[in-house]
Amino acid sequence: MFVMVLAFLVSPSTVTANNNDEKLRQTLADISLLNSHLAQRKTDADGIREALSARLEEIKTEAWREWREKGIKTDAEALKNPRLLYDLMLMAEIQAYIRRYTQKIGYYRVACDRLSYLYQQADDDLKIVNTLSGMKIDALISQAEKILDDYLSDAQTLIIQPDKLTIDAPEKIWETLKKSR
């Protein structure tokens, strides 16, 4: 009788449920860790974007001062002034970085939302793991692994590739600067 009870306790369905339970718990831990890394990258990108925005304002102030002190009246004069031209080029580059960091922040926000949803779904399924079929849990784990793989590389380091930035021409920055004055 004891052997029969023991055989019942370690039946294949119990082993599968325990296995699925453990897989799901590991998946939850992976989702949580990745979500926290991506949230940190978003925070990093926010900080960098804010610092760039502050620097952009300083350069604008410097450009306005140069414009005023040199008595620049035409676009041609502005673009021939080395200091002002340098400021315009620097402003264009900073604006390109700000746009790219803004895109990254949006990407990280969506990734965190998606991972939070996935975490909630996995957590709900874990709570009812004994009533679910193994196939549904395996499908959820497979979906989670795919999403984790998609975001894993972005969680390690915040990378902006300068050669992929779109930098406006100094003339365009000059027009924007004139309008903002």
MARLUMMAR-255153 format. One record per atom (N, C-alpha, C): residue number from 0; residue in three letters; atom name; x, y, z. Coordinates in steps of 0.2 Angstrom, whole numbers. Example, Ala and Ser with C-alpha at 12.3 -4.5 7.8 and 13.67 -1.06 7.14 Angstrom:
2
<site 0, "ALA", "N", <66, -28, 39>>
<site 0, "ALA", "CA", <62, -22, 39>>
<site 0, "ALA", "C", <66, -16, 39>>
<site 1, "SER", "N", <64, -11, 35>>
<site 1, "SER", "CA", <68, -5, 36>>
<site 1, "SER", "C", <64, 0, 39>>
END
This chain:
181
<site 0, "MET", "N", <4, -6, 0>>
<site 0, "MET", "CA", <0, 0, 0>>
<site 0, "MET", "C", <4, 6, 0>>
<site 1, "PHE", "N", <10, 6, 4>>
<site 1, "PHE", "CA", <14, 12, 4>>
<site 1, "PHE", "C", <17, 14, -3>>
<site 2, "VAL", "N", <19, 8, -6>>
<site 2, "VAL", "CA", <22, 9, -13>>
<site 2, "VAL", "C", <17, 12, -18>>
<site 3, "MET", "N", <11, 10, -17>>
<site 3, "MET", "CA", <6, 13, -21>>
<site 3, "MET", "C", <4, 20, -20>>
<site 4, "VAL", "N", <4, 22, -14>>
<site 4, "VAL", "CA", <4, 29, -12>>
<site 4, "VAL", "C", <10, 33, -15>>
<site 5, "LEU", "N", <16, 31, -14>>
<site 5, "LEU", "CA", <22, 34, -16>>
<site 5, "LEU", "C", <21, 35, -24>>
<site 6, "ALA", "N", <19, 30, -27>>
<site 6, "ALA", "CA", <19, 30, -35>>
<site 6, "ALA", "C", <14, 35, -37>>
<site 7, "PHE", "N", <8, 36, -33>>
<site 7, "PHE", "CA", <4, 41, -35>>
<site 7, "PHE", "C", <6, 48, -34>>
<site 8, "LEU", "N", <10, 49, -29>>
<site 8, "LEU", "CA", <13, 56, -27>>
<site 8, "LEU", "C", <18, 58, -32>>
<site 9, "VAL", "N", <22, 53, -35>>
<site 9, "VAL", "CA", <27, 55, -40>>
<site 9, "VAL", "C", <24, 53, -47>>
<site 10, "SER", "N", <18, 54, -49>>
<site 10, "SER", "CA", <16, 52, -55>>
<site 10, "SER", "C", <18, 57, -60>>
<site 11, "PRO", "N", <18, 55, -67>>
<site 11, "PRO", "CA", <21, 59, -72>>
<site 11, "PRO", "C", <17, 66, -72>>
<site 12, "SER", "N", <11, 66, -71>>
<site 12, "SER", "CA", <7, 73, -71>>
<site 12, "SER", "C", <10, 77, -65>>
<site 13, "THR", "N", <12, 74, -60>>
<site 13, "THR", "CA", <14, 78, -54>>
<site 13, "THR", "C", <21, 81, -56>>
<site 14, "VAL", "N", <25, 77, -59>>
<site 14, "VAL", "CA", <32, 79, -61>>
<site 14, "VAL", "C", <32, 84, -66>>
<site 15, "THR", "N", <27, 84, -71>>
<site 15, "THR", "CA", <26, 89, -76>>
<site 15, "THR", "C", <24, 95, -73>>
<site 16, "ALA", "N", <19, 95, -69>>
<site 16, "ALA", "CA", <17, 101, -65>>
<site 16, "ALA", "C", <22, 104, -62>>
<site 17, "ASN", "N", <26, 101, -58>>
<site 17, "ASN", "CA", <32, 104, -54>>
<site 17, "ASN", "C", <37, 107, -59>>
<site 18, "ASN", "N", <38, 103, -64>>
<site 18, "ASN", "CA", <43, 105, -69>>
<site 18, "ASN", "C", <41, 112, -73>>
<site 19, "ASN", "N", <34, 112, -75>>
<site 19, "ASN", "CA", <31, 118, -77>>
<site 19, "ASN", "C", <31, 124, -72>>
<site 20, "ASP", "N", <30, 122, -66>>
<site 20, "ASP", "CA", <30, 127, -61>>
<site 20, "ASP", "C", <37, 130, -60>>
<site 21, "GLU", "N", <42, 126, -60>>
<site 21, "GLU", "CA", <49, 129, -60>>
<site 21, "GLU", "C", <51, 133, -66>>
<site 22, "LYS", "N", <49, 130, -72>>
<site 22, "LYS", "CA", <50, 134, -78>>
<site 22, "LYS", "C", <47, 141, -78>>
<site 23, "LEU", "N", <41, 141, -76>>
<site 23, "LEU", "CA", <37, 147, -75>>
<site 23, "LEU", "C", <40, 152, -70>>
<site 24, "ARG", "N", <42, 150, -64>>
<site 24, "ARG", "CA", <45, 154, -59>>
<site 24, "ARG", "C", <52, 157, -62>>
<site 25, "GLN", "N", <56, 153, -66>>
<site 25, "GLN", "CA", <62, 155, -69>>
<site 25, "GLN", "C", <61, 160, -74>>
<site 26, "THR", "N", <55, 159, -78>>
<site 26, "THR", "CA", <54, 164, -83>>
<site 26, "THR", "C", <51, 171, -80>>
<site 27, "LEU", "N", <48, 170, -74>>
<site 27, "LEU", "CA", <46, 176, -71>>
<site 27, "LEU", "C", <52, 180, -68>>
<site 28, "ALA", "N", <57, 177, -65>>
<site 28, "ALA", "CA", <63, 180, -63>>
<site 28, "ALA", "C", <67, 183, -69>>
<site 29, "ASP", "N", <67, 180, -75>>
<site 29, "ASP", "CA", <70, 182, -80>>
<site 29, "ASP", "C", <67, 189, -83>>
<site 30, "ILE", "N", <60, 189, -83>>
<site 30, "ILE", "CA", <57, 194, -85>>
<site 30, "ILE", "C", <58, 200, -81>>
<site 31, "SER", "N", <57, 199, -74>>
<site 31, "SER", "CA", <58, 204, -69>>
<site 31, "SER", "C", <65, 207, -70>>
<site 32, "LEU", "N", <70, 203, -70>>
<site 32, "LEU", "CA", <77, 206, -71>>
<site 32, "LEU", "C", <78, 210, -77>>
<site 33, "LEU", "N", <76, 207, -83>>
<site 33, "LEU", "CA", <76, 211, -89>>
<site 33, "LEU", "C", <72, 218, -89>>
<site 34, "ASN", "N", <67, 217, -86>>
<site 34, "ASN", "CA", <62, 224, -85>>
<site 34, "ASN", "C", <66, 229, -81>>
<site 35, "SER", "N", <69, 227, -76>>
<site 35, "SER", "CA", <73, 231, -72>>
<site 35, "SER", "C", <79, 234, -75>>
<site 36, "HIS", "N", <83, 230, -79>>
<site 36, "HIS", "CA", <88, 233, -83>>
<site 36, "HIS", "C", <86, 238, -89>>
<site 37, "LEU", "N", <80, 236, -92>>
<site 37, "LEU", "CA", <78, 241, -97>>
<site 37, "LEU", "C", <75, 247, -94>>
<site 38, "ALA", "N", <72, 247, -88>>
<site 38, "ALA", "CA", <70, 253, -84>>
<site 38, "ALA", "C", <76, 257, -83>>
<site 39, "GLN", "N", <82, 254, -81>>
<site 39, "GLN", "CA", <88, 258, -79>>
<site 39, "GLN", "C", <90, 261, -86>>
<site 40, "ARG", "N", <90, 258, -91>>
<site 40, "ARG", "CA", <93, 261, -98>>
<site 40, "ARG", "C", <88, 267, -99>>
<site 41, "LYS", "N", <82, 266, -98>>
<site 41, "LYS", "CA", <77, 272, -99>>
<site 41, "LYS", "C", <79, 278, -95>>
<site 42, "THR", "N", <80, 276, -89>>
<site 42, "THR", "CA", <82, 282, -84>>
<site 42, "THR", "C", <89, 285, -86>>
<site 43, "ASP", "N", <94, 281, -88>>
<site 43, "ASP", "CA", <100, 283, -91>>
<site 43, "ASP", "C", <99, 288, -97>>
<site 44, "ALA", "N", <95, 285, -102>>
<site 44, "ALA", "CA", <93, 289, -108>>
<site 44, "ALA", "C", <90, 296, -106>>
<site 45, "ASP", "N", <85, 296, -101>>
<site 45, "ASP", "CA", <82, 302, -99>>
<site 45, "ASP", "C", <87, 307, -96>>
<site 46, "GLY", "N", <92, 304, -92>>
<site 46, "GLY", "CA", <97, 309, -89>>
<site 46, "GLY", "C", <101, 312, -95>>
<site 47, "ILE", "N", <103, 308, -99>>
<site 47, "ILE", "CA", <108, 310, -105>>
<site 47, "ILE", "C", <104, 315, -109>>
<site 48, "ARG", "N", <98, 314, -111>>
<site 48, "ARG", "CA", <94, 318, -115>>
<site 48, "ARG", "C", <93, 325, -111>>
<site 49, "GLU", "N", <92, 325, -105>>
<site 49, "GLU", "CA", <91, 331, -101>>
<site 49, "GLU", "C", <98, 335, -101>>
<site 50, "ALA", "N", <103, 332, -100>>
<site 50, "ALA", "CA", <110, 335, -100>>
<site 50, "ALA", "C", <111, 338, -107>>
<site 51, "LEU", "N", <109, 335, -112>>
<site 51, "LEU", "CA", <110, 337, -119>>
<site 51, "LEU", "C", <106, 343, -120>>
<site 52, "SER", "N", <99, 343, -118>>
<site 52, "SER", "CA", <95, 349, -118>>
<site 52, "SER", "C", <98, 355, -115>>
<site 53, "ALA", "N", <100, 354, -109>>
<site 53, "ALA", "CA", <103, 359, -105>>
<site 53, "ALA", "C", <109, 362, -109>>
<site 54, "ARG", "N", <113, 358, -112>>
<site 54, "ARG", "CA", <119, 360, -116>>
<site 54, "ARG", "C", <117, 364, -122>>
<site 55, "LEU", "N", <111, 362, -125>>
<site 55, "LEU", "CA", <109, 365, -131>>
<site 55, "LEU", "C", <107, 372, -130>>
<site 56, "GLU", "N", <103, 373, -124>>
<site 56, "GLU", "CA", <101, 380, -122>>
<site 56, "GLU", "C", <107, 384, -121>>
<site 57, "GLU", "N", <112, 382, -118>>
<site 57, "GLU", "CA", <119, 386, -117>>
<site 57, "GLU", "C", <121, 388, -124>>
<site 58, "ILE", "N", <122, 383, -128>>
<site 58, "ILE", "CA", <124, 385, -135>>
<site 58, "ILE", "C", <120, 390, -139>>
<site 59, "LYS", "N", <113, 389, -138>>
<site 59, "LYS", "CA", <109, 394, -141>>
<site 59, "LYS", "C", <110, 401, -138>>
<site 60, "THR", "N", <111, 401, -132>>
<site 60, "THR", "CA", <112, 408, -128>>
<site 60, "THR", "C", <119, 411, -131>>
<site 61, "GLU", "N", <124, 407, -132>>
<site 61, "GLU", "CA", <130, 409, -135>>
<site 61, "GLU", "C", <129, 411, -142>>
<site 62, "ALA", "N", <125, 408, -146>>
<site 62, "ALA", "CA", <124, 410, -153>>
<site 62, "ALA", "C", <121, 416, -153>>
<site 63, "TRP", "N", <116, 417, -149>>
<site 63, "TRP", "CA", <112, 424, -149>>
<site 63, "TRP", "C", <117, 429, -147>>
<site 64, "ARG", "N", <121, 428, -142>>
<site 64, "ARG", "CA", <126, 433, -140>>
<site 64, "ARG", "C", <130, 435, -146>>
<site 65, "GLU", "N", <133, 430, -149>>
<site 65, "GLU", "CA", <137, 431, -155>>
<site 65, "GLU", "C", <134, 435, -160>>
<site 66, "TRP", "N", <127, 433, -162>>
<site 66, "TRP", "CA", <123, 436, -167>>
<site 66, "TRP", "C", <122, 444, -165>>
<site 67, "ARG", "N", <121, 445, -159>>
<site 67, "ARG", "CA", <120, 452, -156>>
<site 67, "ARG", "C", <126, 456, -156>>
<site 68, "GLU", "N", <132, 453, -154>>
<site 68, "GLU", "CA", <138, 457, -153>>
<site 68, "GLU", "C", <141, 458, -160>>
<site 69, "LYS", "N", <140, 454, -165>>
<site 69, "LYS", "CA", <143, 455, -171>>
<site 69, "LYS", "C", <138, 459, -176>>
<site 70, "GLY", "N", <132, 460, -174>>
<site 70, "GLY", "CA", <128, 464, -178>>
<site 70, "GLY", "C", <126, 460, -184>>
<site 71, "ILE", "N", <125, 454, -184>>
<site 71, "ILE", "CA", <123, 450, -190>>
<site 71, "ILE", "C", <116, 452, -192>>
<site 72, "LYS", "N", <116, 453, -198>>
<site 72, "LYS", "CA", <109, 455, -201>>
<site 72, "LYS", "C", <107, 450, -206>>
<site 73, "THR", "N", <111, 447, -210>>
<site 73, "THR", "CA", <109, 442, -215>>
<site 73, "THR", "C", <111, 435, -214>>
<site 74, "ASP", "N", <107, 430, -217>>
<site 74, "ASP", "CA", <109, 423, -217>>
<site 74, "ASP", "C", <116, 422, -219>>
<site 75, "ALA", "N", <118, 425, -224>>
<site 75, "ALA", "CA", <125, 424, -227>>
<site 75, "ALA", "C", <130, 427, -222>>
<site 76, "GLU", "N", <129, 432, -218>>
<site 76, "GLU", "CA", <134, 434, -213>>
<site 76, "GLU", "C", <134, 429, -207>>
<site 77, "ALA", "N", <128, 427, -206>>
<site 77, "ALA", "CA", <128, 422, -200>>
<site 77, "ALA", "C", <132, 416, -202>>
<site 78, "LEU", "N", <131, 413, -208>>
<site 78, "LEU", "CA", <135, 407, -210>>
<site 78, "LEU", "C", <142, 408, -211>>
<site 79, "LYS", "N", <144, 414, -212>>
<site 79, "LYS", "CA", <151, 416, -213>>
<site 79, "LYS", "C", <155, 417, -207>>
<site 80, "ASN", "N", <151, 418, -201>>
<site 80, "ASN", "CA", <154, 419, -195>>
<site 80, "ASN", "C", <156, 413, -192>>
<site 81, "PRO", "N", <163, 411, -191>>
<site 81, "PRO", "CA", <165, 405, -189>>
<site 81, "PRO", "C", <162, 403, -182>>
<site 82, "ARG", "N", <162, 407, -177>>
<site 82, "ARG", "CA", <159, 405, -171>>
<site 82, "ARG", "C", <152, 403, -171>>
<site 83, "LEU", "N", <148, 407, -175>>
<site 83, "LEU", "CA", <141, 406, -175>>
<site 83, "LEU", "C", <140, 399, -180>>
<site 84, "LEU", "N", <144, 399, -185>>
<site 84, "LEU", "CA", <143, 392, -189>>
<site 84, "LEU", "C", <145, 386, -185>>
<site 85, "TYR", "N", <150, 387, -181>>
<site 85, "TYR", "CA", <152, 381, -176>>
<site 85, "TYR", "C", <146, 380, -171>>
<site 86, "ASP", "N", <143, 385, -168>>
<site 86, "ASP", "CA", <137, 384, -164>>
<site 86, "ASP", "C", <132, 381, -167>>
<site 87, "LEU", "N", <130, 383, -173>>
<site 87, "LEU", "CA", <124, 380, -177>>
<site 87, "LEU", "C", <126, 373, -179>>
<site 88, "MET", "N", <132, 371, -180>>
<site 88, "MET", "CA", <133, 364, -182>>
<site 88, "MET", "C", <133, 360, -175>>
<site 89, "LEU", "N", <135, 362, -170>>
<site 89, "LEU", "CA", <135, 359, -164>>
<site 89, "LEU", "C", <128, 358, -161>>
<site 90, "MET", "N", <124, 363, -162>>
<site 90, "MET", "CA", <117, 363, -161>>
<site 90, "MET", "C", <113, 357, -165>>
<site 91, "ALA", "N", <115, 357, -171>>
<site 91, "ALA", "CA", <112, 352, -175>>
<site 91, "ALA", "C", <114, 345, -173>>
<site 92, "GLU", "N", <120, 344, -171>>
<site 92, "GLU", "CA", <122, 337, -169>>
<site 92, "GLU", "C", <119, 336, -162>>
<site 93, "ILE", "N", <118, 340, -158>>
<site 93, "ILE", "CA", <115, 339, -151>>
<site 93, "ILE", "C", <108, 337, -152>>
<site 94, "GLN", "N", <104, 341, -157>>
<site 94, "GLN", "CA", <97, 340, -158>>
<site 94, "GLN", "C", <96, 333, -161>>
<site 95, "ALA", "N", <101, 330, -165>>
<site 95, "ALA", "CA", <101, 324, -168>>
<site 95, "ALA", "C", <101, 318, -162>>
<site 96, "TYR", "N", <106, 320, -158>>
<site 96, "TYR", "CA", <106, 315, -152>>
<site 96, "TYR", "C", <100, 315, -147>>
<site 97, "ILE", "N", <97, 321, -146>>
<site 97, "ILE", "CA", <91, 322, -142>>
<site 97, "ILE", "C", <86, 318, -145>>
<site 98, "ARG", "N", <85, 318, -152>>
<site 98, "ARG", "CA", <80, 315, -156>>
<site 98, "ARG", "C", <81, 307, -155>>
<site 99, "ARG", "N", <87, 305, -155>>
<site 99, "ARG", "CA", <88, 298, -155>>
<site 99, "ARG", "C", <87, 295, -148>>
<site 100, "TYR", "N", <89, 299, -143>>
<site 100, "TYR", "CA", <88, 297, -136>>
<site 100, "TYR", "C", <80, 297, -134>>
<site 101, "THR", "N", <77, 302, -137>>
<site 101, "THR", "CA", <69, 302, -137>>
<site 101, "THR", "C", <66, 295, -140>>
<site 102, "GLN", "N", <69, 293, -145>>
<site 102, "GLN", "CA", <67, 287, -148>>
<site 102, "GLN", "C", <68, 281, -144>>
<site 103, "LYS", "N", <74, 281, -141>>
<site 103, "LYS", "CA", <76, 275, -137>>
<site 103, "LYS", "C", <72, 275, -130>>
<site 104, "ILE", "N", <70, 281, -128>>
<site 104, "ILE", "CA", <66, 281, -122>>
<site 104, "ILE", "C", <59, 278, -123>>
<site 105, "GLY", "N", <57, 280, -129>>
<site 105, "GLY", "CA", <50, 277, -131>>
<site 105, "GLY", "C", <51, 270, -132>>
<site 106, "TYR", "N", <56, 267, -135>>
<site 106, "TYR", "CA", <57, 260, -136>>
<site 106, "TYR", "C", <58, 257, -129>>
<site 107, "TYR", "N", <61, 259, -124>>
<site 107, "TYR", "CA", <62, 256, -118>>
<site 107, "TYR", "C", <55, 256, -114>>
<site 108, "ARG", "N", <51, 262, -115>>
<site 108, "ARG", "CA", <45, 262, -111>>
<site 108, "ARG", "C", <40, 257, -114>>
<site 109, "VAL", "N", <40, 256, -121>>
<site 109, "VAL", "CA", <36, 250, -124>>
<site 109, "VAL", "C", <39, 243, -121>>
<site 110, "ALA", "N", <45, 243, -121>>
<site 110, "ALA", "CA", <48, 236, -119>>
<site 110, "ALA", "C", <46, 235, -112>>
<site 111, "CYS", "N", <47, 240, -108>>
<site 111, "CYS", "CA", <45, 239, -100>>
<site 111, "CYS", "C", <37, 237, -100>>
<site 112, "ASP", "N", <33, 240, -104>>
<site 112, "ASP", "CA", <26, 239, -103>>
<site 112, "ASP", "C", <24, 232, -106>>
<site 113, "ARG", "N", <28, 230, -111>>
<site 113, "ARG", "CA", <27, 223, -114>>
<site 113, "ARG", "C", <29, 218, -109>>
<site 114, "LEU", "N", <35, 219, -106>>
<site 114, "LEU", "CA", <37, 214, -101>>
<site 114, "LEU", "C", <33, 214, -95>>
<site 115, "SER", "N", <30, 220, -93>>
<site 115, "SER", "CA", <26, 220, -87>>
<site 115, "SER", "C", <20, 216, -88>>
<site 116, "TYR", "N", <17, 217, -94>>
<site 116, "TYR", "CA", <11, 213, -96>>
<site 116, "TYR", "C", <13, 206, -96>>
<site 117, "LEU", "N", <18, 204, -99>>
<site 117, "LEU", "CA", <20, 197, -100>>
<site 117, "LEU", "C", <21, 194, -93>>
<site 118, "TYR", "N", <24, 198, -88>>
<site 118, "TYR", "CA", <25, 196, -81>>
<site 118, "TYR", "C", <19, 194, -78>>
<site 119, "GLN", "N", <14, 199, -79>>
<site 119, "GLN", "CA", <7, 198, -76>>
<site 119, "GLN", "C", <4, 192, -78>>
<site 120, "GLN", "N", <5, 191, -85>>
<site 120, "GLN", "CA", <1, 185, -88>>
<site 120, "GLN", "C", <5, 178, -85>>
<site 121, "ALA", "N", <11, 178, -85>>
<site 121, "ALA", "CA", <15, 172, -82>>
<site 121, "ALA", "C", <13, 171, -75>>
<site 122, "ASP", "N", <13, 177, -71>>
<site 122, "ASP", "CA", <11, 176, -64>>
<site 122, "ASP", "C", <4, 174, -63>>
<site 123, "ASP", "N", <-1, 176, -67>>
<site 123, "ASP", "CA", <-7, 173, -66>>
<site 123, "ASP", "C", <-8, 166, -68>>
<site 124, "ASP", "N", <-4, 164, -73>>
<site 124, "ASP", "CA", <-4, 157, -75>>
<site 124, "ASP", "C", <0, 153, -70>>
<site 125, "LEU", "N", <5, 155, -66>>
<site 125, "LEU", "CA", <8, 152, -61>>
<site 125, "LEU", "C", <3, 150, -55>>
<site 126, "LYS", "N", <-1, 155, -54>>
<site 126, "LYS", "CA", <-6, 154, -49>>
<site 126, "LYS", "C", <-11, 149, -50>>
<site 127, "ILE", "N", <-12, 147, -56>>
<site 127, "ILE", "CA", <-17, 142, -58>>
<site 127, "ILE", "C", <-13, 136, -62>>
<site 128, "VAL", "N", <-7, 135, -61>>
<site 128, "VAL", "CA", <-3, 131, -64>>
<site 128, "VAL", "C", <-6, 124, -64>>
<site 129, "ASN", "N", <-8, 122, -59>>
<site 129, "ASN", "CA", <-11, 115, -58>>
<site 129, "ASN", "C", <-17, 113, -62>>
<site 130, "THR", "N", <-21, 119, -64>>
<site 130, "THR", "CA", <-27, 117, -68>>
<site 130, "THR", "C", <-25, 118, -76>>
<site 131, "LEU", "N", <-19, 121, -77>>
<site 131, "LEU", "CA", <-18, 122, -84>>
<site 131, "LEU", "C", <-15, 116, -88>>
<site 132, "SER", "N", <-16, 115, -94>>
<site 132, "SER", "CA", <-12, 110, -97>>
<site 132, "SER", "C", <-5, 112, -98>>
<site 133, "GLY", "N", <-1, 107, -99>>
<site 133, "GLY", "CA", <6, 108, -100>>
<site 133, "GLY", "C", <8, 112, -106>>
<site 134, "MET", "N", <3, 111, -112>>
<site 134, "MET", "CA", <4, 114, -118>>
<site 134, "MET", "C", <4, 122, -117>>
<site 135, "LYS", "N", <-1, 124, -113>>
<site 135, "LYS", "CA", <-2, 131, -113>>
<site 135, "LYS", "C", <4, 135, -109>>
<site 136, "ILE", "N", <6, 131, -104>>
<site 136, "ILE", "CA", <12, 134, -100>>
<site 136, "ILE", "C", <18, 134, -105>>
<site 137, "ASP", "N", <19, 129, -109>>
<site 137, "ASP", "CA", <25, 128, -113>>
<site 137, "ASP", "C", <24, 134, -118>>
<site 138, "ALA", "N", <18, 135, -121>>
<site 138, "ALA", "CA", <17, 141, -126>>
<site 138, "ALA", "C", <19, 147, -123>>
<site 139, "LEU", "N", <17, 149, -117>>
<site 139, "LEU", "CA", <18, 155, -113>>
<site 139, "LEU", "C", <26, 156, -112>>
<site 140, "ILE", "N", <29, 150, -110>>
<site 140, "ILE", "CA", <36, 151, -109>>
<site 140, "ILE", "C", <40, 152, -115>>
<site 141, "SER", "N", <38, 149, -121>>
<site 141, "SER", "CA", <41, 150, -127>>
<site 141, "SER", "C", <40, 157, -129>>
<site 142, "GLN", "N", <34, 160, -128>>
<site 142, "GLN", "CA", <33, 167, -130>>
<site 142, "GLN", "C", <37, 172, -126>>
<site 143, "ALA", "N", <38, 170, -119>>
<site 143, "ALA", "CA", <42, 174, -115>>
<site 143, "ALA", "C", <49, 174, -117>>
<site 144, "GLU", "N", <52, 168, -119>>
<site 144, "GLU", "CA", <59, 167, -121>>
<site 144, "GLU", "C", <60, 171, -127>>
<site 145, "LYS", "N", <55, 171, -132>>
<site 145, "LYS", "CA", <56, 175, -138>>
<site 145, "LYS", "C", <57, 183, -136>>
<site 146, "ILE", "N", <52, 185, -132>>
<site 146, "ILE", "CA", <52, 192, -130>>
<site 146, "ILE", "C", <58, 194, -126>>
<site 147, "LEU", "N", <60, 190, -122>>
<site 147, "LEU", "CA", <66, 191, -118>>
<site 147, "LEU", "C", <73, 191, -123>>
<site 148, "ASP", "N", <73, 187, -127>>
<site 148, "ASP", "CA", <79, 187, -132>>
<site 148, "ASP", "C", <79, 193, -136>>
<site 149, "ASP", "N", <73, 196, -138>>
<site 149, "ASP", "CA", <72, 202, -142>>
<site 149, "ASP", "C", <75, 208, -138>>
<site 150, "TYR", "N", <74, 208, -132>>
<site 150, "TYR", "CA", <76, 214, -128>>
<site 150, "TYR", "C", <82, 213, -124>>
<site 151, "LEU", "N", <85, 207, -124>>
<site 151, "LEU", "CA", <91, 206, -120>>
<site 151, "LEU", "C", <97, 210, -122>>
<site 152, "SER", "N", <98, 211, -128>>
<site 152, "SER", "CA", <104, 215, -130>>
<site 152, "SER", "C", <103, 222, -128>>
<site 153, "ASP", "N", <97, 225, -128>>
<site 153, "ASP", "CA", <96, 232, -127>>
<site 153, "ASP", "C", <96, 233, -119>>
<site 154, "ALA", "N", <96, 228, -115>>
<site 154, "ALA", "CA", <96, 229, -108>>
<site 154, "ALA", "C", <104, 230, -105>>
<site 155, "GLN", "N", <108, 228, -109>>
<site 155, "GLN", "CA", <115, 228, -107>>
<site 155, "GLN", "C", <118, 235, -107>>
<site 156, "THR", "N", <118, 239, -112>>
<site 156, "THR", "CA", <121, 245, -113>>
<site 156, "THR", "C", <117, 250, -117>>
<site 157, "LEU", "N", <117, 256, -116>>
<site 157, "LEU", "CA", <114, 261, -120>>
<site 157, "LEU", "C", <118, 263, -125>>
<site 158, "ILE", "N", <117, 262, -132>>
<site 158, "ILE", "CA", <121, 263, -137>>
<site 158, "ILE", "C", <117, 267, -142>>
<site 159, "ILE", "N", <121, 273, -144>>
<site 159, "ILE", "CA", <118, 277, -149>>
<site 159, "ILE", "C", <124, 277, -155>>
<site 160, "GLN", "N", <122, 275, -161>>
<site 160, "GLN", "CA", <127, 275, -166>>
<site 160, "GLN", "C", <127, 282, -170>>
<site 161, "PRO", "N", <133, 286, -169>>
<site 161, "PRO", "CA", <133, 292, -172>>
<site 161, "PRO", "C", <132, 292, -180>>
<site 162, "ASP", "N", <135, 287, -183>>
<site 162, "ASP", "CA", <134, 286, -190>>
<site 162, "ASP", "C", <127, 285, -193>>
<site 163, "LYS", "N", <122, 284, -188>>
<site 163, "LYS", "CA", <115, 283, -190>>
<site 163, "LYS", "C", <111, 289, -188>>
<site 164, "LEU", "N", <114, 294, -186>>
<site 164, "LEU", "CA", <110, 300, -184>>
<site 164, "LEU", "C", <109, 304, -190>>
<site 165, "THR", "N", <103, 308, -190>>
<site 165, "THR", "CA", <102, 313, -195>>
<site 165, "THR", "C", <103, 320, -192>>
<site 166, "ILE", "N", <108, 323, -195>>
<site 166, "ILE", "CA", <110, 329, -193>>
<site 166, "ILE", "C", <108, 335, -198>>
<site 167, "ASP", "N", <104, 340, -195>>
<site 167, "ASP", "CA", <102, 345, -199>>
<site 167, "ASP", "C", <107, 350, -202>>
<site 168, "ALA", "N", <106, 353, -207>>
<site 168, "ALA", "CA", <111, 358, -210>>
<site 168, "ALA", "C", <111, 364, -206>>
<site 169, "PRO", "N", <117, 367, -205>>
<site 169, "PRO", "CA", <117, 374, -201>>
<site 169, "PRO", "C", <112, 379, -203>>
<site 170, "GLU", "N", <111, 379, -210>>
<site 170, "GLU", "CA", <106, 384, -212>>
<site 170, "GLU", "C", <99, 382, -209>>
<site 171, "LYS", "N", <97, 376, -208>>
<site 171, "LYS", "CA", <91, 374, -205>>
<site 171, "LYS", "C", <91, 376, -198>>
<site 172, "ILE", "N", <96, 375, -195>>
<site 172, "ILE", "CA", <97, 377, -187>>
<site 172, "ILE", "C", <96, 385, -187>>
<site 173, "TRP", "N", <100, 388, -191>>
<site 173, "TRP", "CA", <100, 396, -191>>
<site 173, "TRP", "C", <92, 398, -192>>
<site 174, "GLU", "N", <88, 395, -197>>
<site 174, "GLU", "CA", <81, 397, -197>>
<site 174, "GLU", "C", <78, 396, -191>>
<site 175, "THR", "N", <79, 390, -188>>
<site 175, "THR", "CA", <75, 389, -182>>
<site 175, "THR", "C", <77, 394, -176>>
<site 176, "LEU", "N", <84, 395, -176>>
<site 176, "LEU", "CA", <86, 400, -171>>
<site 176, "LEU", "C", <83, 407, -172>>
<site 177, "LYS", "N", <83, 409, -178>>
<site 177, "LYS", "CA", <80, 416, -179>>
<site 177, "LYS", "C", <72, 416, -177>>
<site 178, "LYS", "N", <69, 410, -178>>
<site 178, "LYS", "CA", <62, 410, -177>>
<site 178, "LYS", "C", <61, 410, -169>>
<site 179, "SER", "N", <65, 407, -166>>
<site 179, "SER", "CA", <64, 406, -158>>
<site 179, "SER", "C", <66, 413, -154>>
<site 180, "ARG", "N", <69, 417, -158>>
<site 180, "ARG", "CA", <72, 423, -154>>
<site 180, "ARG", "C", <66, 428, -153>>
END
